[in-house]
Amino acid sequence: MHLDRRSFSMALAAAAFGVAGGPAFAQAGFPSRPVRMVPFGTAGGPIDSLARAYADKLQARWGQPVVVDAKPGASGTIAADYVAKAPADGHTVLFTLPLTHVNNVILQPKLPYDPVKDFQPLSMLATGGPMLVAPADAPYSTVQEFVEYAKKQPRGMTYGTWGNGSTAHLFGELLKRQSGANLIHAAYKSEAAAHTDMFGKVLDFAWANPSTARNQSQGGKMKVLGIAGTRRVSAMPQVPTFAEQGFKGFDLDSWIGVYAPAGTPAPVVDAWVTALREITAMPDIAARLVAFGFEPLGNTPPQFLERYQADFPRTAELIKAAGVTPQ
């Protein structure tokens, strides 16, 4: 499956004006059985952890079990395809990053799902950016020092991310192009798996979400060089952005979003949107998002679509600038 920019925009407009379909029924009838939230990261990873925090709140709110069923691998395609093909009744939703709905659209022409037609956006919960990290004993402490060191390594330097085409991968390749250093990418199923290999000296450096970076740096295992995105984060306010260190093109924020299958009835969509927005505004959840390096948002489906539409061409530009080719 592949969408050019014109057909993408047309499909997106159709989604915006036909947000939900299917038979109408009383919102009070939902949920009628256990709810399944599907993050594409591994169990115990940052996205899985945040999904579980939301699941606890939803379970208390709805009085039904809310199960978090992580489905890692294939750059999020497995999780997204699972939800796309689930019954459109609101009992199965996707908890995801831009990888499944923006990056993969550009980089994987034969996706098993259509990111616009097969999904109903519910809410973009938060925005943020990944951090460039290295082992604590690395002989550099800033992005510029890292670049100078990397350019002197005849065999290059290897790094890990949580998937081909992920925002971290794009930023890694953009840094490679801008610096002239030989940076070699390795895709993993999870952030944690990449970090394990970095600590084991299989990889030279990696990318991390701010929460992991903070915990591992406080534990003396990891050094944080810089953060991508538009701003510093309160979880680690001392870490400067790439822009502050003189590197351009790294000011694209990532986000966490929740999708239901297309055709989910409007009352069910409303129940999800109301719940997600109210939970995101809860002090303990907002604090948890901030601790993970995200800015709490909790917007509506039309606002989610608007942000998604704006991110699509920017991500395409980043992919082009990074030199990452379709798979």
Secondary structure, DSSP 8 states (H G I E B T S, - for coil): ----HHHHHHHHHHHHHS---S----GGG---S-EEEEESS-TTSHHHHHHHHHHHHHHHHHSS-EEE-----GGGHHHHHHHHTS-SSSSEEEEE-HIIIIIHHHH-TT-SS-TTTTEEEEEEEEEE--EEEEETT-S--SHHHHHHHHTT-TT-EEEEESSTT-HHHHHHHHHHHHH---EEEEE-SSHHHHHHHHHTTSSSEEEE-HHHHHHHHHTTSEEEEEE-SSS--TTSTTS-BTGGGT--S----EEEEEEEETT--HHHHHHHHHHHHHHHTSHHHHHHHHHTTEEE----HHHHHHHHHHHHHHHHHHHHHHT----
